[in-house]
Amino acid sequence: MNTGTTYRAGLIGCGGVSRSHSAGLQAARGVRLVALADVYAPNLETAGEAYGVERRYADFREMLAAEDLDLVAVCTQAPQHAPVVIAAAEAGVKGVICEKPVALTPGEADRMLDVCARTGTRLAINHQTRMIPSTFAVERLLKEGAIGDLRAARMLDKGGRPAGNSLMELLTHVFDLVRIYAGDPQWVSAHLTTGPAPVAGGAGADAAAAQRLAGIEDIVYSQTAWPGDRDCGLVLGDRCAATFGFGPRDGWHAGLTASLDSYFQPIRSAATGEGWQPSVELLGTDGMLFLGGTSNHVDVLLHRGAWAPPGRLERIEVPAREIAPGPYAARGADSPHHTAMVEELVAAIEEGREHRSSGADGRWALEMIMGVYESHRRGGARVELPLAFRGHPLERWLDEAGRPLPPHPEAPVKVLRVAGAGPRATR
């Protein structure tokens, strides 16, 4: 994979998510993490000490100008993704890994991809689920006909936050996971509801009955809807139901629909205390594949034949080091899949191709999110994808109604806490 070149890497945004990115950069072959940037000095200093990186900048633009960087990891919150990625590409960086979601609007994502195409920068979006060995195994099973002809998919959120927030945080991973197998969606129909927040013992009948269609008056910023969340722009709704339509995909399927249910339920079962996992079910003419989890693990179970509970499920076991293409070694103290993301970026640069989790893939996940909002804005109408309007549907709704944007909350700064000494650069 690597030709022997050492790739100098910088990391921008030293919050909690930077831990996994730093581990991935420092474990990747032929990569050296040399600089950090963050506007919040305590996080910058804490990360610098924990990651063993001496060169630290309060302004990422100063870092880009001063350091001869090949790679950049963008770990800021979503509103900063577009300007930081564009600045890195224009500074001549060869490859960028940007946290999800790719941006706040399709238009921002368009500009990011356009600039990267013009400068030759390889852009990857951190849907690291694509580097998990079991997701490759599912591709193989589908192509081998393990469940016959793929006809439908079901997506289920894990709960724990309002659906509007989850669309931009967790469900971007779930949408991207479905797209690995389904391809590009052609349309979506969706609606969002809102009502009382769930309680620890589970929402009762009264709370469920109180769910109403979310209206324009319910549009808020993510940290107003759920103060513990990151800033991911305007959001709407506690629960979401959506259906996506996918056209025929040569060698994969003859067209399918995929449904989504996102509930604002407690994240743990009141009966067992176990945490819910996001899940995807792939339904075929001769069986089903169940994919449980996302981000850093996906468990895969296969049922052969017509489905009727309890069924007969076989667990698909995949060797930990079987990460392809590459193959990439499953290394990295905390997250081997972040390591694989970095090594895949280096391979994409050297081979002149797109990353397995490309900027275009990240933009498609955002199209699905914004499509949900646009369909709801139109009363659940079927909306064609990609969207013709490249702004934010919720902002458009407010604008057309002559309403101002809601107040942006002054969210508390989250201080990075790193247990122990943390990973340190060894090269």
PyMOL commands that set and color helices and strands:
alter all, ss='L'
color gray80, all
select helices_A, chain A and resi 18-27+41-51+60-66+78-90+106-119+128-131+133-143+163-168+171-182+205-209+216-218+222-225+336-351+359-377+393-400
alter helices_A, ss='H'
color red, helices_A
select strands_A, chain A and resi 7-12+31-37+55-57+71-74+95-98+122-125+150-156+185-194+212-213+220-221+234-235+239-246+253-262+279-284+287-292+299-304+313-315+383-384
alter strands_A, ss='S'
color yellow, strands_A
deselect
rebuild
show_as cartoon
